[in-house]
Amino acid sequence: MCYVLPKREELRRAIQWISCNIQENPGKPVQPYVRDAIFRFDLSPIDAEFLIEFFHKRKEEK
């Protein structure tokens, strides 16, 4: 059975998944999680770029 997710739902889930992994492993770099999430959640190139920028900016804010 195929489920159609609402627009951007994959991106929201990817951000949530990465955030959970960061909380569980705060010392590890974020980039591997971002790379894994892009493939795990089958993100479009635009969503992948947004995800990369989102966590890059988040890192700079800390």
C-alpha positions in Angstrom: 0.0 0.0 0.0 1.3 3.4 -0.9 0.9 6.4 1.3 1.1 10.0 0.1 2.5 12.4 2.7 1.5 16.0 2.8 3.9 18.4 1.1 7.1 18.9 3.0 6.3 16.1 5.5 9.5 14.3 4.6 11.5 17.4 5.3 9.8 17.8 8.7 10.5 14.2 9.6 14.1 14.5 8.5 14.6 17.6 10.7 13.0 15.7 13.6 15.1 12.6 13.0 18.4 14.6 12.9 17.4 16.6 16.0 16.8 13.4 18.0 20.2 12.0 16.9 21.9 15.3 17.9 20.4 15.1 21.4 21.4 11.5 21.8 24.9 12.1 20.5 25.8 15.7 21.2 29.5 15.3 20.5 29.1 13.8 17.0 29.2 16.0 13.9 25.9 16.9 12.3 26.9 16.5 8.6 26.7 12.6 8.6 23.2 12.8 10.0 22.1 15.4 7.4 23.6 13.2 4.6 21.8 10.1 5.9 18.5 12.0 6.3 18.6 13.2 2.7 18.6 9.6 1.5 16.5 8.0 4.3 13.7 10.5 3.6 14.2 10.7 -0.1 14.4 14.5 -0.1 14.2 16.5 -3.3 17.3 18.6 -4.2 15.6 21.8 -2.9 14.7 20.1 0.4 18.2 18.7 0.7 19.7 22.1 0.2 17.3 23.6 2.8 18.3 20.9 5.3 22.0 21.5 4.8 21.6 25.3 5.3 19.2 24.9 8.2 21.7 22.8 10.3 24.6 24.9 9.1 23.0 28.1 10.4 21.9 26.3 13.6 25.6 25.3 14.2 26.7 29.0 13.6 24.2 30.2 16.2 25.6 28.1 19.0 
